[in-house]
Amino acid sequence: MEYYRCGKIMTTHGIKGDLKVKVTSDFNRFFKGSKLYIYHNEEYIPVEVEKASDFGKYLLVSFKNLQDINLVSKYHLDEIYVSEEDREDLDEDEYYYSDLVGCEVYNQDNVFRGVVEEIKEMPQCDYLYISYNQMHYYVPFINEFVLEVTDKIIIQEIEGLIREN
């Protein structure tokens, strides 16, 4: 089974087992009843969200049957994952960022233009961060630039987008 990181436990909060979690997913994974996994001591430990609420730039999360500081303090700085089978089905034109990372990128003329290394979330829009010929460049992840996403990504290349060595 594959797992996808969706958060990181930063610290405990109070004595009732609440955890301050930094969310690292592009989808809300933290809601009552959601099934997640804490990666602790090289093992995926299944947990179920009891409650989650905003806490500044973090979430306060408590897990069912782990509502005591003595039960959760050992998870300090551990990562939280969702399993592949628990991911939601997406609508057409929606993508999990983890599925885009590693995809080959071609321009409208089917010329290879690199590989997606990561997705950068910025205020204007999200960007594909692409590695090509020992260089990196950004392509806005919007319809005007991303023409097609299948097992590869087709982009509309405009002048100046990619510098040749």
VMD Tcl script that builds the backbone (N, CA, C; Angstrom):
set m [mol new atoms 495]
animate dup $m
set s [atomselect $m all]
$s set {name element resname resid chain x y z} {
  {N N MET 1 A 0.843 -1.175 0.000}
  {CA C MET 1 A 0.000 0.000 0.000}
  {C C MET 1 A 0.890 1.241 0.000}
  {N N GLU 2 A 0.456 2.260 -0.734}
  {CA C GLU 2 A 1.201 3.524 -0.760}
  {C C GLU 2 A 0.560 4.512 0.195}
  {N N TYR 3 A 1.411 5.382 0.751}
  {CA C TYR 3 A 0.954 6.404 1.670}
  {C C TYR 3 A 1.427 7.760 1.170}
  {N N TYR 4 A 0.615 8.796 1.448}
  {CA C TYR 4 A 0.928 10.144 1.020}
  {C C TYR 4 A 0.896 11.063 2.234}
  {N N ARG 5 A 1.971 11.824 2.404}
  {CA C ARG 5 A 2.096 12.711 3.554}
  {C C ARG 5 A 1.045 13.807 3.476}
  {N N CYS 6 A 0.390 14.063 4.600}
  {CA C CYS 6 A -0.621 15.120 4.625}
  {C C CYS 6 A -0.447 16.059 5.812}
  {N N GLY 7 A 0.499 15.752 6.704}
  {CA C GLY 7 A 0.708 16.645 7.831}
  {C C GLY 7 A 1.911 16.250 8.661}
  {N N LYS 8 A 2.264 17.137 9.572}
  {CA C LYS 8 A 3.371 16.881 10.494}
  {C C LYS 8 A 2.956 17.357 11.875}
  {N N ILE 9 A 3.154 16.493 12.861}
  {CA C ILE 9 A 2.838 16.835 14.240}
  {C C ILE 9 A 3.955 17.721 14.764}
  {N N MET 10 A 3.580 18.939 15.161}
  {CA C MET 10 A 4.582 19.893 15.629}
  {C C MET 10 A 4.804 19.770 17.134}
  {N N THR 11 A 3.702 19.690 17.901}
  {CA C THR 11 A 3.808 19.605 19.352}
  {C C THR 11 A 2.448 19.229 19.933}
  {N N THR 12 A 2.423 18.941 21.210}
  {CA C THR 12 A 1.155 18.725 21.899}
  {C C THR 12 A 0.582 20.080 22.293}
  {N N HIS 13 A -0.713 20.053 22.630}
  {CA C HIS 13 A -1.368 21.297 23.071}
  {C C HIS 13 A -2.335 20.922 24.195}
  {N N GLY 14 A -2.015 21.334 25.396}
  {CA C GLY 14 A -2.865 21.007 26.537}
  {C C GLY 14 A -2.642 19.578 27.004}
  {N N ILE 15 A -3.522 19.115 27.886}
  {CA C ILE 15 A -3.336 17.788 28.485}
  {C C ILE 15 A -4.320 16.748 27.954}
  {N N LYS 16 A -5.208 17.153 27.035}
  {CA C LYS 16 A -6.252 16.234 26.555}
  {C C LYS 16 A -5.895 15.547 25.245}
  {N N GLY 17 A -4.625 15.568 24.869}
  {CA C GLY 17 A -4.208 14.835 23.679}
  {C C GLY 17 A -4.294 15.599 22.381}
  {N N ASP 18 A -4.595 16.894 22.445}
  {CA C ASP 18 A -4.621 17.688 21.210}
  {C C ASP 18 A -3.204 17.845 20.667}
  {N N LEU 19 A -3.100 17.799 19.358}
  {CA C LEU 19 A -1.810 17.947 18.688}
  {C C LEU 19 A -1.869 19.132 17.734}
  {N N LYS 20 A -0.810 19.909 17.728}
  {CA C LYS 20 A -0.690 21.009 16.770}
  {C C LYS 20 A -0.069 20.415 15.516}
  {N N VAL 21 A -0.805 20.476 14.402}
  {CA C VAL 21 A -0.412 19.811 13.157}
  {C C VAL 21 A -0.222 20.836 12.054}
  {N N LYS 22 A 0.907 20.738 11.372}
  {CA C LYS 22 A 1.153 21.534 10.170}
  {C C LYS 22 A 0.629 20.723 8.986}
  {N N VAL 23 A -0.322 21.282 8.261}
  {CA C VAL 23 A -0.932 20.580 7.125}
  {C C VAL 23 A -0.015 20.694 5.913}
  {N N THR 24 A 0.224 19.572 5.234}
  {CA C THR 24 A 1.086 19.562 4.047}
  {C C THR 24 A 0.352 18.990 2.837}
  {N N SER 25 A -0.954 18.955 2.885}
  {CA C SER 25 A -1.761 18.392 1.804}
  {C C SER 25 A -2.533 19.494 1.109}
  {N N ASP 26 A -2.835 19.275 -0.155}
  {CA C ASP 26 A -3.638 20.230 -0.910}
  {C C ASP 26 A -5.134 19.948 -0.740}
  {N N PHE 27 A -5.499 18.915 0.020}
  {CA C PHE 27 A -6.888 18.573 0.307}
  {C C PHE 27 A -7.065 18.461 1.812}
  {N N ASN 28 A -8.268 18.753 2.292}
  {CA C ASN 28 A -8.532 18.629 3.712}
  {C C ASN 28 A -8.614 17.152 4.088}
  {N N ARG 29 A -7.683 16.697 4.870}
  {CA C ARG 29 A -7.652 15.312 5.344}
  {C C ARG 29 A -8.086 15.198 6.796}
  {N N PHE 30 A -8.228 16.338 7.466}
  {CA C PHE 30 A -8.450 16.340 8.903}
  {C C PHE 30 A -9.886 16.742 9.219}
  {N N PHE 31 A -10.753 15.755 9.257}
  {CA C PHE 31 A -12.147 15.970 9.627}
  {C C PHE 31 A -12.605 14.749 10.412}
  {N N LYS 32 A -13.623 14.920 11.224}
  {CA C LYS 32 A -14.101 13.850 12.098}
  {C C LYS 32 A -14.352 12.581 11.291}
  {N N GLY 33 A -13.732 11.503 11.728}
  {CA C GLY 33 A -13.920 10.204 11.086}
  {C C GLY 33 A -12.896 9.851 10.020}
  {N N SER 34 A -12.066 10.809 9.602}
  {CA C SER 34 A -11.093 10.479 8.555}
  {C C SER 34 A -10.029 9.525 9.104}
  {N N LYS 35 A -9.643 8.583 8.261}
  {CA C LYS 35 A -8.640 7.578 8.628}
  {C C LYS 35 A -7.274 8.028 8.127}
  {N N LEU 36 A -6.340 8.147 9.049}
  {CA C LEU 36 A -4.987 8.582 8.729}
  {C C LEU 36 A -3.998 7.635 9.390}
  {N N TYR 37 A -2.712 7.891 9.149}
  {CA C TYR 37 A -1.647 7.054 9.715}
  {C C TYR 37 A -0.540 7.953 10.236}
  {N N ILE 38 A -0.112 7.684 11.460}
  {CA C ILE 38 A 1.053 8.370 12.016}
  {C C ILE 38 A 2.252 7.466 11.762}
  {N N TYR 39 A 3.282 8.010 11.124}
  {CA C TYR 39 A 4.494 7.235 10.863}
  {C C TYR 39 A 5.420 7.403 12.071}
  {N N HIS 40 A 5.514 6.340 12.862}
  {CA C HIS 40 A 6.264 6.386 14.114}
  {C C HIS 40 A 7.114 5.126 14.223}
  {N N ASN 41 A 8.412 5.316 14.474}
  {CA C ASN 41 A 9.350 4.186 14.599}
  {C C ASN 41 A 9.258 3.230 13.409}
  {N N GLU 42 A 9.255 3.816 12.196}
  {CA C GLU 42 A 9.242 3.065 10.942}
  {C C GLU 42 A 8.013 2.183 10.775}
  {N N GLU 43 A 6.892 2.629 11.342}
  {CA C GLU 43 A 5.635 1.891 11.258}
  {C C GLU 43 A 4.495 2.874 11.051}
  {N N TYR 44 A 3.512 2.507 10.215}
  {CA C TYR 44 A 2.323 3.320 9.996}
  {C C TYR 44 A 1.258 2.900 11.016}
  {N N ILE 45 A 0.922 3.802 11.927}
  {CA C ILE 45 A -0.038 3.512 12.982}
  {C C ILE 45 A -1.381 4.128 12.590}
  {N N PRO 46 A -2.421 3.300 12.414}
  {CA C PRO 46 A -3.722 3.841 12.000}
  {C C PRO 46 A -4.371 4.638 13.124}
  {N N VAL 47 A -4.950 5.795 12.758}
  {CA C VAL 47 A -5.667 6.645 13.694}
  {C C VAL 47 A -6.925 7.178 13.010}
  {N N GLU 48 A -7.871 7.600 13.822}
  {CA C GLU 48 A -9.096 8.205 13.296}
  {C C GLU 48 A -9.262 9.576 13.941}
  {N N VAL 49 A -9.525 10.583 13.115}
  {CA C VAL 49 A -9.672 11.939 13.618}
  {C C VAL 49 A -10.965 12.034 14.433}
  {N N GLU 50 A -10.821 12.523 15.656}
  {CA C GLU 50 A -11.975 12.784 16.523}
  {C C GLU 50 A -12.474 14.207 16.299}
  {N N LYS 51 A -11.533 15.154 16.231}
  {CA C LYS 51 A -11.894 16.543 15.949}
  {C C LYS 51 A -10.681 17.281 15.411}
  {N N ALA 52 A -10.951 18.355 14.671}
  {CA C ALA 52 A -9.893 19.208 14.121}
  {C C ALA 52 A -10.435 20.619 14.025}
  {N N SER 53 A -9.595 21.582 14.403}
  {CA C SER 53 A -10.020 22.986 14.330}
  {C C SER 53 A -8.819 23.863 13.987}
  {N N ASP 54 A -9.111 25.005 13.377}
  {CA C ASP 54 A -8.052 25.942 13.012}
  {C C ASP 54 A -7.374 26.480 14.264}
  {N N PHE 55 A -6.056 26.634 14.145}
  {CA C PHE 55 A -5.261 27.186 15.246}
  {C C PHE 55 A -4.142 27.994 14.616}
  {N N GLY 56 A -4.473 29.197 14.135}
  {CA C GLY 56 A -3.500 30.013 13.414}
  {C C GLY 56 A -3.147 29.355 12.094}
  {N N LYS 57 A -1.862 29.175 11.845}
  {CA C LYS 57 A -1.442 28.516 10.598}
  {C C LYS 57 A -1.374 26.997 10.749}
  {N N TYR 58 A -1.845 26.488 11.866}
  {CA C TYR 58 A -1.859 25.045 12.137}
  {C C TYR 58 A -3.288 24.578 12.376}
  {N N LEU 59 A -3.432 23.276 12.581}
  {CA C LEU 59 A -4.687 22.701 13.045}
  {C C LEU 59 A -4.455 22.105 14.426}
  {N N LEU 60 A -5.480 22.149 15.255}
  {CA C LEU 60 A -5.469 21.371 16.488}
  {C C LEU 60 A -6.262 20.117 16.190}
  {N N VAL 61 A -5.628 18.964 16.345}
  {CA C VAL 61 A -6.233 17.696 15.977}
  {C C VAL 61 A -6.188 16.767 17.178}
  {N N SER 62 A -7.295 16.051 17.387}
  {CA C SER 62 A -7.261 14.970 18.369}
  {C C SER 62 A -7.737 13.702 17.672}
  {N N PHE 63 A -7.153 12.603 18.089}
  {CA C PHE 63 A -7.471 11.310 17.494}
  {C C PHE 63 A -8.272 10.462 18.479}
  {N N LYS 64 A -9.183 9.689 17.941}
  {CA C LYS 64 A -10.006 8.791 18.741}
  {C C LYS 64 A -9.100 7.852 19.547}
  {N N ASN 65 A -9.420 7.659 20.814}
  {CA C ASN 65 A -8.685 6.779 21.741}
  {C C ASN 65 A -7.279 7.266 22.062}
  {N N LEU 66 A -6.946 8.506 21.689}
  {CA C LEU 66 A -5.641 9.082 22.026}
  {C C LEU 66 A -5.844 10.465 22.654}
  {N N GLN 67 A -6.776 10.568 23.579}
  {CA C GLN 67 A -7.128 11.871 24.127}
  {C C GLN 67 A -6.525 12.093 25.512}
  {N N ASP 68 A -5.202 11.950 25.541}
  {CA C ASP 68 A -4.434 12.178 26.765}
  {C C ASP 68 A -3.011 12.521 26.343}
  {N N ILE 69 A -2.441 13.533 26.949}
  {CA C ILE 69 A -1.087 13.957 26.566}
  {C C ILE 69 A -0.070 12.820 26.682}
  {N N ASN 70 A -0.266 11.927 27.639}
  {CA C ASN 70 A 0.671 10.813 27.830}
  {C C ASN 70 A 0.633 9.810 26.681}
  {N N LEU 71 A -0.470 9.779 25.951}
  {CA C LEU 71 A -0.598 8.857 24.813}
  {C C LEU 71 A -0.051 9.434 23.514}
  {N N VAL 72 A 0.017 10.773 23.410}
  {CA C VAL 72 A 0.398 11.390 22.136}
  {C C VAL 72 A 1.759 12.071 22.142}
  {N N SER 73 A 2.341 12.305 23.294}
  {CA C SER 73 A 3.605 13.056 23.343}
  {C C SER 73 A 4.727 12.356 22.584}
  {N N LYS 74 A 4.670 11.043 22.468}
  {CA C LYS 74 A 5.713 10.305 21.738}
  {C C LYS 74 A 5.684 10.591 20.236}
  {N N TYR 75 A 4.603 11.177 19.724}
  {CA C TYR 75 A 4.481 11.437 18.292}
  {C C TYR 75 A 5.034 12.804 17.878}
  {N N HIS 76 A 5.662 13.502 18.777}
  {CA C HIS 76 A 6.245 14.818 18.497}
  {C C HIS 76 A 7.130 14.754 17.244}
  {N N LEU 77 A 6.843 15.598 16.266}
  {CA C LEU 77 A 7.544 15.735 14.982}
  {C C LEU 77 A 7.367 14.545 14.031}
  {N N ASP 78 A 6.448 13.640 14.329}
  {CA C ASP 78 A 6.145 12.549 13.392}
  {C C ASP 78 A 5.279 13.069 12.251}
  {N N GLU 79 A 5.333 12.381 11.127}
  {CA C GLU 79 A 4.550 12.733 9.942}
  {C C GLU 79 A 3.214 11.998 9.972}
  {N N ILE 80 A 2.196 12.606 9.352}
  {CA C ILE 80 A 0.875 12.000 9.233}
  {C C ILE 80 A 0.616 11.727 7.756}
  {N N TYR 81 A 0.059 10.559 7.477}
  {CA C TYR 81 A -0.155 10.117 6.093}
  {C C TYR 81 A -1.601 9.684 5.877}
  {N N VAL 82 A -2.008 9.713 4.623}
  {CA C VAL 82 A -3.263 9.121 4.182}
  {C C VAL 82 A -2.881 7.974 3.255}
  {N N SER 83 A -3.633 6.885 3.296}
  {CA C SER 83 A -3.321 5.751 2.412}
  {C C SER 83 A -3.934 5.988 1.038}
  {N N GLU 84 A -3.353 5.341 0.066}
  {CA C GLU 84 A -3.844 5.472 -1.306}
  {C C GLU 84 A -5.314 5.083 -1.408}
  {N N GLU 85 A -5.712 4.049 -0.706}
  {CA C GLU 85 A -7.102 3.583 -0.805}
  {C C GLU 85 A -8.089 4.528 -0.115}
  {N N ASP 86 A -7.608 5.395 0.770}
  {CA C ASP 86 A -8.484 6.348 1.445}
  {C C ASP 86 A -8.538 7.710 0.759}
  {N N ARG 87 A -7.775 7.891 -0.322}
  {CA C ARG 87 A -7.841 9.168 -1.049}
  {C C ARG 87 A -9.162 9.243 -1.805}
  {N N GLU 88 A -9.718 10.448 -1.875}
  {CA C GLU 88 A -10.975 10.662 -2.595}
  {C C GLU 88 A -10.756 10.575 -4.100}
  {N N ASP 89 A -11.806 10.137 -4.815}
  {CA C ASP 89 A -11.772 10.226 -6.268}
  {C C ASP 89 A -11.954 11.689 -6.648}
  {N N LEU 90 A -11.218 12.123 -7.645}
  {CA C LEU 90 A -11.268 13.529 -8.049}
  {C C LEU 90 A -12.095 13.713 -9.308}
  {N N ASP 91 A -12.588 14.927 -9.468}
  {CA C ASP 91 A -13.285 15.287 -10.693}
  {C C ASP 91 A -12.266 15.428 -11.819}
  {N N GLU 92 A -12.773 15.449 -13.045}
  {CA C GLU 92 A -11.911 15.708 -14.196}
  {C C GLU 92 A -11.264 17.077 -14.006}
  {N N ASP 93 A -10.040 17.216 -14.416}
  {CA C ASP 93 A -9.258 18.451 -14.270}
  {C C ASP 93 A -8.872 18.752 -12.825}
  {N N GLU 94 A -8.920 17.763 -11.941}
  {CA C GLU 94 A -8.383 17.888 -10.588}
  {C C GLU 94 A -7.300 16.823 -10.444}
  {N N TYR 95 A -6.237 17.172 -9.738}
  {CA C TYR 95 A -5.099 16.272 -9.634}
  {C C TYR 95 A -4.513 16.314 -8.230}
  {N N TYR 96 A -4.055 15.185 -7.772}
  {CA C TYR 96 A -3.248 15.154 -6.557}
  {C C TYR 96 A -1.854 15.599 -6.946}
  {N N TYR 97 A -1.313 16.537 -6.205}
  {CA C TYR 97 A 0.024 17.037 -6.515}
  {C C TYR 97 A 1.046 15.909 -6.504}
  {N N SER 98 A 0.887 14.964 -5.616}
  {CA C SER 98 A 1.843 13.856 -5.555}
  {C C SER 98 A 1.844 13.045 -6.855}
  {N N ASP 99 A 0.729 13.043 -7.593}
  {CA C ASP 99 A 0.669 12.331 -8.869}
  {C C ASP 99 A 1.364 13.099 -9.989}
  {N N LEU 100 A 1.500 14.419 -9.832}
  {CA C LEU 100 A 2.150 15.234 -10.859}
  {C C LEU 100 A 3.670 15.236 -10.726}
  {N N VAL 101 A 4.153 15.097 -9.496}
  {CA C VAL 101 A 5.598 15.096 -9.273}
  {C C VAL 101 A 6.201 13.868 -9.952}
  {N N GLY 102 A 7.238 14.107 -10.753}
  {CA C GLY 102 A 7.883 13.036 -11.503}
  {C C GLY 102 A 7.385 12.898 -12.931}
  {N N CYS 103 A 6.310 13.604 -13.274}
  {CA C CYS 103 A 5.780 13.536 -14.642}
  {C C CYS 103 A 6.721 14.250 -15.608}
  {N N GLU 104 A 6.864 13.672 -16.787}
  {CA C GLU 104 A 7.622 14.332 -17.844}
  {C C GLU 104 A 6.769 15.432 -18.453}
  {N N VAL 105 A 7.445 16.507 -18.863}
  {CA C VAL 105 A 6.767 17.673 -19.431}
  {C C VAL 105 A 7.223 17.845 -20.877}
  {N N TYR 106 A 6.250 18.056 -21.764}
  {CA C TYR 106 A 6.508 18.288 -23.185}
  {C C TYR 106 A 5.793 19.573 -23.588}
  {N N ASN 107 A 6.351 20.267 -24.616}
  {CA C ASN 107 A 5.660 21.458 -25.095}
  {C C ASN 107 A 4.615 21.070 -26.132}
  {N N GLN 108 A 3.928 22.057 -26.677}
  {CA C GLN 108 A 2.845 21.825 -27.635}
  {C C GLN 108 A 3.324 21.127 -28.911}
  {N N ASP 109 A 4.645 21.153 -29.174}
  {CA C ASP 109 A 5.197 20.478 -30.349}
  {C C ASP 109 A 5.781 19.113 -29.993}
  {N N ASN 110 A 5.465 18.612 -28.794}
  {CA C ASN 110 A 5.899 17.314 -28.286}
  {C C ASN 110 A 7.420 17.236 -28.087}
  {N N VAL 111 A 8.046 18.367 -27.732}
  {CA C VAL 111 A 9.471 18.423 -27.423}
  {C C VAL 111 A 9.625 18.325 -25.907}
  {N N PHE 112 A 10.480 17.413 -25.461}
  {CA C PHE 112 A 10.701 17.209 -24.031}
  {C C PHE 112 A 11.207 18.486 -23.378}
  {N N ARG 113 A 10.582 18.868 -22.249}
  {CA C ARG 113 A 10.949 20.108 -21.562}
  {C C ARG 113 A 11.244 19.912 -20.082}
  {N N GLY 114 A 11.386 18.656 -19.625}
  {CA C GLY 114 A 11.811 18.429 -18.250}
  {C C GLY 114 A 10.880 17.533 -17.470}
  {N N VAL 115 A 11.096 17.545 -16.140}
  {CA C VAL 115 A 10.347 16.709 -15.211}
  {C C VAL 115 A 9.868 17.578 -14.051}
  {N N VAL 116 A 8.627 17.383 -13.634}
  {CA C VAL 116 A 8.082 18.125 -12.501}
  {C C VAL 116 A 8.753 17.644 -11.225}
  {N N GLU 117 A 9.398 18.570 -10.502}
  {CA C GLU 117 A 10.035 18.238 -9.227}
  {C C GLU 117 A 9.096 18.446 -8.061}
  {N N GLU 118 A 8.288 19.490 -8.127}
  {CA C GLU 118 A 7.319 19.756 -7.071}
  {C C GLU 118 A 6.310 20.774 -7.558}
  {N N ILE 119 A 5.284 20.978 -6.747}
  {CA C ILE 119 A 4.283 21.991 -7.014}
  {C C ILE 119 A 4.487 23.086 -5.981}
  {N N LYS 120 A 4.626 24.315 -6.446}
  {CA C LYS 120 A 4.804 25.460 -5.549}
  {C C LYS 120 A 3.474 26.196 -5.453}
  {N N GLU 121 A 2.976 26.342 -4.247}
  {CA C GLU 121 A 1.751 27.089 -4.024}
  {C C GLU 121 A 2.117 28.538 -3.746}
  {N N MET 122 A 1.624 29.425 -4.594}
  {CA C MET 122 A 1.891 30.849 -4.449}
  {C C MET 122 A 0.551 31.584 -4.472}
  {N N PRO 123 A 0.531 32.825 -3.984}
  {CA C PRO 123 A -0.755 33.534 -3.892}
  {C C PRO 123 A -1.499 33.659 -5.219}
  {N N GLN 124 A -0.779 33.875 -6.327}
  {CA C GLN 124 A -1.433 34.075 -7.622}
  {C C GLN 124 A -2.065 32.784 -8.139}
  {N N CYS 125 A -1.309 31.687 -8.061}
  {CA C CYS 125 A -1.770 30.371 -8.489}
  {C C CYS 125 A -0.695 29.362 -8.109}
  {N N ASP 126 A -0.944 28.112 -8.389}
  {CA C ASP 126 A 0.062 27.088 -8.155}
  {C C ASP 126 A 0.943 26.967 -9.396}
  {N N TYR 127 A 2.208 26.590 -9.181}
  {CA C TYR 127 A 3.165 26.489 -10.275}
  {C C TYR 127 A 3.805 25.114 -10.300}
  {N N LEU 128 A 4.041 24.614 -11.512}
  {CA C LEU 128 A 4.862 23.423 -11.689}
  {C C LEU 128 A 6.314 23.877 -11.618}
  {N N TYR 129 A 7.097 23.249 -10.775}
  {CA C TYR 129 A 8.528 23.548 -10.661}
  {C C TYR 129 A 9.233 22.431 -11.423}
  {N N ILE 130 A 9.813 22.790 -12.569}
  {CA C ILE 130 A 10.297 21.806 -13.534}
  {C C ILE 130 A 11.812 21.865 -13.652}
  {N N SER 131 A 12.435 20.700 -13.684}
  {CA C SER 131 A 13.878 20.576 -13.854}
  {C C SER 131 A 14.159 20.190 -15.301}
  {N N TYR 132 A 15.079 20.954 -15.939}
  {CA C TYR 132 A 15.409 20.689 -17.342}
  {C C TYR 132 A 16.843 21.137 -17.618}
  {N N ASN 133 A 17.679 20.251 -18.118}
  {CA C ASN 133 A 19.073 20.571 -18.465}
  {C C ASN 133 A 19.807 21.283 -17.329}
  {N N GLN 134 A 19.729 20.745 -16.145}
  {CA C GLN 134 A 20.388 21.276 -14.950}
  {C C GLN 134 A 19.908 22.673 -14.586}
  {N N MET 135 A 18.719 23.039 -15.058}
  {CA C MET 135 A 18.107 24.328 -14.724}
  {C C MET 135 A 16.699 24.048 -14.212}
  {N N HIS 136 A 16.091 25.071 -13.614}
  {CA C HIS 136 A 14.728 24.959 -13.117}
  {C C HIS 136 A 13.913 26.142 -13.624}
  {N N TYR 137 A 12.640 25.894 -13.824}
  {CA C TYR 137 A 11.743 26.973 -14.200}
  {C C TYR 137 A 10.340 26.660 -13.708}
  {N N TYR 138 A 9.523 27.714 -13.671}
  {CA C TYR 138 A 8.150 27.610 -13.196}
  {C C TYR 138 A 7.181 27.741 -14.363}
  {N N VAL 139 A 6.120 26.947 -14.319}
  {CA C VAL 139 A 5.024 27.083 -15.272}
  {C C VAL 139 A 3.742 27.200 -14.453}
  {N N PRO 140 A 2.969 28.279 -14.671}
  {CA C PRO 140 A 1.705 28.407 -13.929}
  {C C PRO 140 A 0.792 27.217 -14.224}
  {N N PHE 141 A 0.226 26.653 -13.172}
  {CA C PHE 141 A -0.666 25.500 -13.334}
  {C C PHE 141 A -2.088 26.009 -13.585}
  {N N ILE 142 A -2.243 26.628 -14.768}
  {CA C ILE 142 A -3.530 27.157 -15.209}
  {C C ILE 142 A -3.740 26.719 -16.655}
  {N N ASN 143 A -4.988 26.764 -17.108}
  {CA C ASN 143 A -5.346 26.244 -18.432}
  {C C ASN 143 A -4.590 26.900 -19.582}
  {N N GLU 144 A -4.202 28.169 -19.446}
  {CA C GLU 144 A -3.497 28.858 -20.524}
  {C C GLU 144 A -2.107 28.256 -20.773}
  {N N PHE 145 A -1.521 27.643 -19.760}
  {CA C PHE 145 A -0.182 27.060 -19.904}
  {C C PHE 145 A -0.187 25.539 -19.880}
  {N N VAL 146 A -1.042 24.923 -19.094}
  {CA C VAL 146 A -1.097 23.463 -19.011}
  {C C VAL 146 A -2.228 22.998 -19.913}
  {N N LEU 147 A -1.854 22.415 -21.051}
  {CA C LEU 147 A -2.833 22.039 -22.062}
  {C C LEU 147 A -3.457 20.679 -21.804}
  {N N GLU 148 A -2.652 19.746 -21.256}
  {CA C GLU 148 A -3.136 18.379 -21.070}
  {C C GLU 148 A -2.328 17.691 -19.978}
  {N N VAL 149 A -3.020 16.896 -19.168}
  {CA C VAL 149 A -2.367 16.080 -18.151}
  {C C VAL 149 A -2.865 14.659 -18.324}
  {N N THR 150 A -1.950 13.777 -18.694}
  {CA C THR 150 A -2.248 12.338 -18.782}
  {C C THR 150 A -1.122 11.654 -18.018}
  {N N ASP 151 A -0.419 10.741 -18.675}
  {CA C ASP 151 A 0.780 10.165 -18.057}
  {C C ASP 151 A 1.969 11.105 -18.252}
  {N N LYS 152 A 1.745 12.175 -18.999}
  {CA C LYS 152 A 2.726 13.251 -19.178}
  {C C LYS 152 A 1.960 14.565 -19.168}
  {N N ILE 153 A 2.696 15.670 -19.097}
  {CA C ILE 153 A 2.072 16.987 -19.065}
  {C C ILE 153 A 2.481 17.749 -20.317}
  {N N ILE 154 A 1.500 18.292 -21.025}
  {CA C ILE 154 A 1.739 19.097 -22.218}
  {C C ILE 154 A 1.524 20.564 -21.830}
  {N N ILE 155 A 2.548 21.394 -22.072}
  {CA C ILE 155 A 2.451 22.815 -21.744}
  {C C ILE 155 A 2.476 23.658 -23.013}
  {N N GLN 156 A 1.902 24.836 -22.911}
  {CA C GLN 156 A 2.000 25.844 -23.968}
  {C C GLN 156 A 3.267 26.635 -23.685}
  {N N GLU 157 A 4.291 26.410 -24.499}
  {CA C GLU 157 A 5.564 27.099 -24.285}
  {C C GLU 157 A 5.540 28.438 -24.993}
  {N N ILE 158 A 5.871 29.483 -24.252}
  {CA C ILE 158 A 5.961 30.813 -24.844}
  {C C ILE 158 A 7.420 31.241 -24.835}
  {N N GLU 159 A 7.746 32.214 -25.652}
  {CA C GLU 159 A 9.119 32.693 -25.758}
  {C C GLU 159 A 9.629 33.163 -24.402}
  {N N GLY 160 A 10.827 32.719 -24.047}
  {CA C GLY 160 A 11.457 33.130 -22.805}
  {C C GLY 160 A 11.131 32.248 -21.601}
  {N N LEU 161 A 10.214 31.301 -21.762}
  {CA C LEU 161 A 9.852 30.441 -20.634}
  {C C LEU 161 A 11.005 29.527 -20.238}
  {N N ILE 162 A 11.693 28.973 -21.250}
  {CA C ILE 162 A 12.788 28.044 -21.003}
  {C C ILE 162 A 14.024 28.544 -21.709}
  {N N ARG 163 A 15.119 28.635 -20.924}
  {CA C ARG 163 A 16.406 29.042 -21.518}
  {C C ARG 163 A 17.169 27.785 -21.909}
  {N N GLU 164 A 17.653 27.752 -23.098}
  {CA C GLU 164 A 18.499 26.643 -23.567}
  {C C GLU 164 A 19.949 26.918 -23.142}
  {N N ASN 165 A 20.661 25.873 -22.756}
  {CA C ASN 165 A 22.089 26.033 -22.397}
  {C C ASN 165 A 22.931 26.203 -23.623}
}
mol reanalyze $m
mol bondsrecalc $m
mol representation Tube
mol addrep $m
